[in-house]
Amino acid sequence: MTSPQRHSKQSVTVGDATGANERVLVLNPVSGDGDHADRVRGLAAEHDFVVRETESEGDAMAFAAEAATEGATLVAAAGGDGTCNEVVRGLVDAGALPAVEFAVVPAGTGNNFATNLGVEDVEHAFDVIETGERRRVDLGFANDEPFLNSSICGLTAEASTDTDDARKSELGVVAYALETVRTAVSYEGVELDVAAFGGVDGDRTWEGSAVLLLVGNGRRFPVRGRTQADVEDGALDVTVVEERPGSDLAGLARTALLERILGPDTDLTTRLQAPALTVRVVGDETATFSLDGEMHRASRVRFRTEPAAVRLPVGPAYEPTPDTD
Ligand SMILES: Nc1ncnc2c1ncn2[C@@H]1O[C@H](COP(=O)(O)OP(=O)(O)OP(=O)(O)O)[C@@H](O)[C@H]1O
């Protein structure tokens, strides 16, 4: 799997930078619609965070690793899912996850992971940091690259790749939906071999042409009205939506979108739950796999979950056992 380039840049430091810097906040000032930066700086200062601001890809990862190495006990990510992913990646690289707490300040376009943790907005995030319950949640890995929320291969990954940045900040999540419909017209599916190991139903395999493969850690397709998965069960939720041979692609895409929104199982949908799986793209081809929304190309991905790897504060809407509702 090819990773984003890693490089370090000068940061802007705000607040009291003397002493141990126990609380460090990594701020992506341009994520989402970019109007959060001043609010986050102000709240971070009130809550005793040293702020490090990213300038480009890789900064959040480097800042998080540095903060952990220098003795931080709490590292927060203010940005979208991509920024959260980079911060956690930095903590993994520094071997710091067992000791360092991670927190999410939602300031992105989709904020999927924050939503799944019950964190509503920037202000709420700081309340949650001060008073929220602490949980230990699972972390997903794809070829040893971590992901908090999900990895997607197929239709929506291709659509996200194609979603233009300007359009994304103008329209937010609507841009993804529009792009998905547009991509769907020409999308031909991807031939996959999937093998899941150690699940409750034993080892299982699936092979065929997939419109969509979703490997969820924090997130799954809505089943009973919520997208939050059980993030403490040590298992990945896998959904494969099969291409129906010979059928109209635009119709298939609509089916996939509807399933994504409504969550009904059809004969085209296979669900698996397992702590580990391998996904091979048939015929030595590569495909796009998103990791928390960031794109990678790979021909074979080994997925696994590391149970209880991340300690973080959660909001009241977080559900430790969503499957028993
Ligand atoms: N100062 C900066 N200027 C431009 N891009 C930046 C800067 N800092 C970080 N980035 C880029 O921002 C991206 C991460 O954005 P992030 O995913 O957090 O927000 P988003 O895409 O708006 O929201 P979401 O992921 O929730 O849809 C990374 O690709 C990173 O390289």
The ligand as an SDF file (V2000), in Angstrom:
LIG
                    3D

 31 33  0  0  0  0  0  0  0  0999 V2000
   -2.3330   24.0350    6.1030 N   0  0  0  0  0  0  0  0  0  0  0  0
   -2.7740   23.1580    5.1910 C   0  0  0  0  0  0  0  0  0  0  0  0
   -3.0770   23.5620    3.9260 N   0  0  0  0  0  0  0  0  0  0  0  0
   -3.5540   22.7230    3.0090 C   0  0  0  0  0  0  0  0  0  0  0  0
   -3.8100   21.4020    3.2530 N   0  0  0  0  0  0  0  0  0  0  0  0
   -3.5390   20.9310    4.4850 C   0  0  0  0  0  0  0  0  0  0  0  0
   -3.0290   21.7890    5.5220 C   0  0  0  0  0  0  0  0  0  0  0  0
   -2.9030   21.0540    6.6500 N   0  0  0  0  0  0  0  0  0  0  0  0
   -3.3120   19.7840    6.3320 C   0  0  0  0  0  0  0  0  0  0  0  0
   -3.6830   19.7120    5.0460 N   0  0  0  0  0  0  0  0  0  0  0  0
   -4.2720   18.5440    4.3420 C   0  0  0  0  0  0  0  0  0  0  0  0
   -5.6030   18.3320    4.8140 O   0  0  0  0  0  0  0  0  0  0  0  0
   -5.9500   16.9650    4.5850 C   0  0  0  0  0  0  0  0  0  0  0  0
   -6.7520   16.4190    5.7480 C   0  0  0  0  0  0  0  0  0  0  0  0
   -7.9790   17.0580    5.8040 O   0  0  0  0  0  0  0  0  0  0  0  0
   -9.1070   16.4350    6.7280 P   0  0  0  0  0  0  0  0  0  0  0  0
   -9.4630   15.0620    6.2380 O   0  0  0  0  0  0  0  0  0  0  0  0
   -8.6990   16.5410    8.1380 O   0  0  0  0  0  0  0  0  0  0  0  0
  -10.3100   17.4180    6.4920 O   0  0  0  0  0  0  0  0  0  0  0  0
  -11.5140   17.3450    5.4660 P   0  0  0  0  0  0  0  0  0  0  0  0
  -11.0600   16.5930    4.2530 O   0  0  0  0  0  0  0  0  0  0  0  0
  -12.0250   18.7330    5.2990 O   0  0  0  0  0  0  0  0  0  0  0  0
  -12.6230   16.5590    6.2940 O   0  0  0  0  0  0  0  0  0  0  0  0
  -13.1710   15.0410    6.2900 P   0  0  0  0  0  0  0  0  0  0  0  0
  -11.9930   14.1230    6.2250 O   0  0  0  0  0  0  0  0  0  0  0  0
  -13.9370   14.9330    7.5610 O   0  0  0  0  0  0  0  0  0  0  0  0
  -14.0380   14.9650    5.0740 O   0  0  0  0  0  0  0  0  0  0  0  0
   -4.6410   16.2030    4.4150 C   0  0  0  0  0  0  0  0  0  0  0  0
   -4.5940   15.7300    3.0810 O   0  0  0  0  0  0  0  0  0  0  0  0
   -3.5640   17.2520    4.6410 C   0  0  0  0  0  0  0  0  0  0  0  0
   -2.4960   17.0510    3.7740 O   0  0  0  0  0  0  0  0  0  0  0  0
  1  2  1  0
  2  3  1  0
  2  7  2  0
  3  4  2  0
  4  5  1  0
  5  6  2  0
  6  7  1  0
  6 10  1  0
  7  8  1  0
  8  9  2  0
  9 10  1  0
 10 11  1  0
 11 12  1  0
 11 30  1  0
 12 13  1  0
 13 14  1  0
 13 28  1  0
 14 15  1  0
 15 16  1  0
 16 17  2  0
 16 18  1  0
 16 19  1  0
 19 20  1  0
 20 21  2  0
 20 22  1  0
 20 23  1  0
 23 24  1  0
 24 25  2  0
 24 26  1  0
 24 27  1  0
 28 29  1  0
 28 30  1  0
 30 31  1  0
M  END
$$$$
